[in-house]
Amino acid sequence: MKYLTKTIVIFSILLFGSSCAKNMQNSRTRAPEKDYSIYQTLGDALQSIGTLKVTGQGGMYTVNLIAGRYANSNLMSNPGSVLYVINGIDRSKDYGAASSLVTPKDIISIRVLNGPEAVMRWGERGTGGVVLITTKEKEPDNT
């Protein structure tokens, strides 16, 4: 893991410049371990993170980064909604699709990536930020 981190930092220096690489440590936000089952919807759980702005109602939500060095601070440069990665799999930039796959009671953790780290890991799809959601393993259906 140490070698991977050093490789990412070196790559980011080459790609984005040294000041950007120094700020990579600030480009990720992890919510403290918490009980997400208290939330009714995925949108409610995401709103609790603090670096995300969730707007909408009735299952129709838009989620954007609002805090951090690489947040989507104005609409002219806003690269779009966040990318949802659930259990390591790129699922969608669509809240509806992500919420159909996750219920708050199954969430173990939510982590937000933005800036160079999100782009290097997820490419152009990560420019609006990446929401990494880890859920409990589902029991196989034996019927």
N, C-alpha and C positions, 0 to 999 in steps of 0.2 A: 504494500500500500504506500510506503514511503517513496518508492521509486516512481509510482504512478503520479503521486502528488508533485514530485519534483519535475517530472516530465510535463505535466499540465502547466506548471508555472513557467517553465522554460518556453514551452510552445506559446503561451499567452504573451510572454515578453516579445517573442518574435512577431506574433500576429497583431497584438494590440498595443505594445509599448510597455515600458517598465511601470509607469504609474498605474496602468490598468491591472497589471499582474499583482501589484501590492494590494490593490483593493479587492482582489478575488476572495479573500477571507471574509470580507464584509458583504459579499454578494449572495450569501445563502442565509436563510432564516429557517430555524427549526422550532416548531412549537414545542413547549415543554410537554412531557408525557401527561396526558389528560384523558378523561373519560368522555369520548365523543358520543356516547349513547344518549347523552342528555339533549342532543340536538334533534330537531324534527327532520331536517333536510341536509343534504351535502352543502348547500349554500349557507345554512346557519353555521355549520362546522367551519367552513372556509372563512366566513366573516370573523370568527373568533381568533383567527391567526394574527390579525392586526396589520400585516403588510399587504393584504388583499382588500379590494373594494368590491363588494358584491351588490349589484343593483338588479331590481326586478321583483317579480312576485308570481305566485301561482305556478311555480316550476320553470318559469322562463327567466333565467338569470344571465347576467353578463359579469364576468370576473376579470378584474385588471389589477396589476401591481400598482400600489400607491405610495409605498415607502421603500427606502433604500437608494443607494447611489444610482442604480439603473432603472428606477421606476418609470412607468409611463406617465410622465408629468404633464404633458399637454397633448391635446388631440391631434395636432398636426404631425407629431412624430410618433404617435401611438402605433406600435406594430401589431396591435390586435390583442385578442384574448390570450389567456394563458393556455399552455398545453397541459393536458392531464395525462400523467403517467401512473398507471395503477399496477402495483406489484411488479414494477420494472418494465411494463409493456406500454408503449406509446398508444394511447387509446383515441384521443381526439382533442380538438380545440373547442369542441361543442359541449357546453355544460349539460345539456339534456342527455347526451350520449354517456357522459361520465356519471351523471347521477343515476342513470338506469343500471349501472354496474356496481354502485357502492351505496350501502346504507350506513348511516352514522354509527350504528351499534357494532358494525364490523370493522371500523377504522381503528388501527393500532397507532399510526402516526401520520402526520402531514408535514411535509418539508417543502419549502419554496426556494427555487433557484432562479437567479436572474443574472443579467449581464453576460460577460464572457464565458462563465462556467456553463450557463444554460445553452448558449450558442455552440460552444465547443462540443458539448455532449449530445445535443439534440438538433443541431444544425439550424437552418432558417426557421423551423417550426418552434424553436425555443426563444426567438427574439422577443416575444411578449411575456416571457417568464415561463417557468415550468412548475407545476404543482405535483410533487411526488407523494402518492398516497399508498400506504402499506396497510393491507387488511388482514384479518384473521383468515387462516386456511379454512376453506369450506370442506365439510364432510362429503365424501362421494355419495351420490344417490344410488342406493342399492335396490331400487325397485325394478 
